[in-house]
Amino acid sequence: MPQVDLDTIWLARGAHPGTPEGCVMEWVAAFAGLPKTDRPACTNALVASIAMHLNDALDDEARQGLKELIPELAAAVRTADDSRVDRRVALWCAQTMPAPTGAGLRALHEAALEAAGGYLDGHVSEARCRAAAAAAAEAGARMGSIALYVAADAAHAAVADDPGSAVFNAAAGAVDWALGTGEPVEWFRALLSAHAAARNADTGVEMPVLKEAVCSPA
């Protein structure tokens, strides 16, 4: 594996094919000994998307904080069932956001999160989860509450045959919230831990990693 000194590299905004510069995901590829790309095939697509969002949203100084997460990003590999892993990451994203104010809205927010988690764990019905998602989405639209929207997306993702759009919408809302907290890199560090935990959530054993997805030199 090529030696990449994480202390001396510089993270730049955007992709940089054909130049010495690199965004965080291009440096993940270099760290893993792969050809230069901002979308290394080994990395979980949701995690990579969030990393690129942060890379381009942060200013030059704050962006450098992502360097220390490059080894963890290289370890955030795809699995044979990333759709289920992504559902759990979407739920984690929703859980990190503060609940809306007002008892009624908080109750809808909590119901959506509990239904999503319960459905993924096998003790909440699909109908109940869909109903909680719809109620949170309706209230979110009425009140302009991003937290309710994200909770609704997480619940929709839990029951969807194809959770892709709901998963990415939940993550996008949470990332935007995290950027406003002043600690987006620490939030992302916790997300990487949540992604690793999601791979183990069902069996207690790490889910099988796709052979072709392992971040290693070609």
N, C-alpha and C positions, 0 to 999 in steps of 0.2 A: 504494500500500500504506500503511495507517495506520502512523504512527510509534509504535513500542512501545519505551520506554526500559527495557531489560532490567536496568539497575542500580537502578531504582526500584520495579519491580513486586514483589509478594509472592506466593509460591507457598503455597497453602493445601491442606490435606488434603481429599480428596473433590471431587465436582463441585458447581458453584455456578450453576445456571441462574437467570437473573433477578436476579443480584446482581453487584456490581462485582468480587467476589473471583474467583480462578481457580486451578485446579490447573495442572500443567505443560502438559498437553495442551490445556487451554482457552487458555492463553497462546500455544501453538503456533498454534492457529487464529487468534488475534488477530494474531500476528506475520505470518501468511500472508495477512491481510486477509479471512478467512473468517468467517461467522457463528459465534457462540459455541457451542462443543461440546467435549466431552472426547474425542470420537471423530471427528476430521476425516477425511473419506473419502479424502483424498490420502495419508495416512500408512500405511505398512506396518503391518498389524494386529498382528504379533508385536512389533515395536518399540514401538508405542503401548501394548500390554498391559504390557510390561516397564516402560515409563516410568510408567504409572499405578500399578503395583505399588510401585515405588520411591517415588513421590510420597507414597503413603499409608503406607508403612512407615517412612520417615525421620522424625526429629523436626523441629520447625519450623526450627531453625538449619541442620541438615544438608540439608534439602530445598532450601534456597535455592541450593545448589551446582548444582542442575539448571538454573538460569536460563541459565547460559552455554552450555548444550547446545541451547537452543531453536532457533537457526538450523540446527544439524545435524539436529534432529528434523524441522524443516520440509523439509529436503532428503531425508529418509529416505522417499521416496515409493514407492508401490506400482508394480509392474512387470507386464508381460503374463504373467510366469511366477513369481509370488511363491512358489508351493509349492516350487520348486527353490531359490530364494534362501533361503527359511526353513529348508530342510534343511541348508544350509551354515551358517547362523547357529546352528542347534541343535548342529551338530558343534563349532563354535567354542565355544559355551557349555560343552560337555562337556570340551573340551581345556583350558579355563581352570582347571578344578578339579584339585586335587592327587590323584594316584592313591592308592588305598587301600594300606595297609601290608600287607606279606607278599608274597613273590615270586609265589605262585600267583594271588592276587587282582590284583596289578599286571599280570600277564600277560593275564588275562581282560579287564581294563580297556583295556590297550593293543590287544589284538586287536579289541575292539569299535570303538575309534576308528579303527584302521587299516582295518578292513573298511568302515566307513561312508565314510571318505574315498576309499578305493579304488573302492567302488561308484559314488560320485558322479563320480569321474574316469574310470570306464569300464574298469577293469582288475581288478575283483574281482567274482565272480559273485554273483547274488542269493542263491543257496543258502548260500554262505559267509558273507555278511553277516547273513542271518537266523539262522544257527547261532551266530555270534559274539554277536548281540544276545540270543538266548535264554540262552546260557551266562552272559553278564554279568547278565542279569535274575535268573536263578536264584541266582547267587552273591550278588547284592545283597539278595535277599529273605532268604537264609539268614544273611547277616552283618550285615544292617541298614546297608549301605553306600550312602549317597546318591550318591557318585561313580560306583559301578557302575550304579545305577539310571539316572542321567543318561546315561552312556555307552551303556547298552542302549537308552534312548529315542532317542538320536541315530542309532544303527544301525537301529532299527526305522523311524524317520522316513525314512532314506535309501532304503528299499526299498518303503515303503508307497504304495499307490495314492492314499490320502488321508492325508497325514502330519500333519494338523492337531493331533490330540490328543497324538501323540508329540513333536511340535515344541514345543508349549506346556508339556508336562510336563518336557522337558529344560530349557527356559528357566526354568521355575519353580524347579526344583532348583538351578540355577546362581545365580539371583538370590538365593535364600535363603542360599546359601553366600557370595555376594559381600557381602551385608548383614553377615555375621559377620566379614568381613576388616577392617572399618574404613575401606575405600576403595571403597564401592559406586559413587560417582559416577565415579571414574576407570575402574572396570570398565565402567560403562555407556558412557563415552566411547569405550573400546576396542571395545565391541560395535557402536556406530554406525559406526566405521571398518570393522569386519568386515562389517557389512551392506552398506556401499558396495562393499567388495571382492567380496562374493558376487555382486553384480549384474554383475561383469566376469569371473567365474571361468571361464566356458565358452568365450567367444569372444575375450577380451581387449579387447572393446569394450563400453561401457556398454549394458546391455539396454534395449530400448525401454520408455519410460514410458508408461503409459496416459494418453491425452490428458485424460480426465476426472479423472485423479488428481493432476494438477499442483497443488501448493500455490500458489495465486495468487488474487487477488481475483475474486469472481464477476463 
